[in-house]
Amino acid sequence: MSARNGDKARFHRLRKRRTLQRVTIQAYRKALVVVKSGAESAIAVPK
C-alpha cells in the first residue's frame, strides 16, 4: 500500500468483485424465472 494511493487498489478490487457478484446473481435469477415459467430448454440451471 503506497502513501499516495492508500487503499484505492484494494477498494477498487472489492468493488469490481461485488459488481460481478451482483450481475451473476441477477443472471441466475432471470434464468430461474425462465425455468419456472415452463421454458426449461432455454437455459440450463444447475440444481
Secondary structure as GFF3:
##gff-version 3
##sequence-region A 1 47
A	DSSP	alpha_helix	8	37	.	.	.	ID=ss1
###
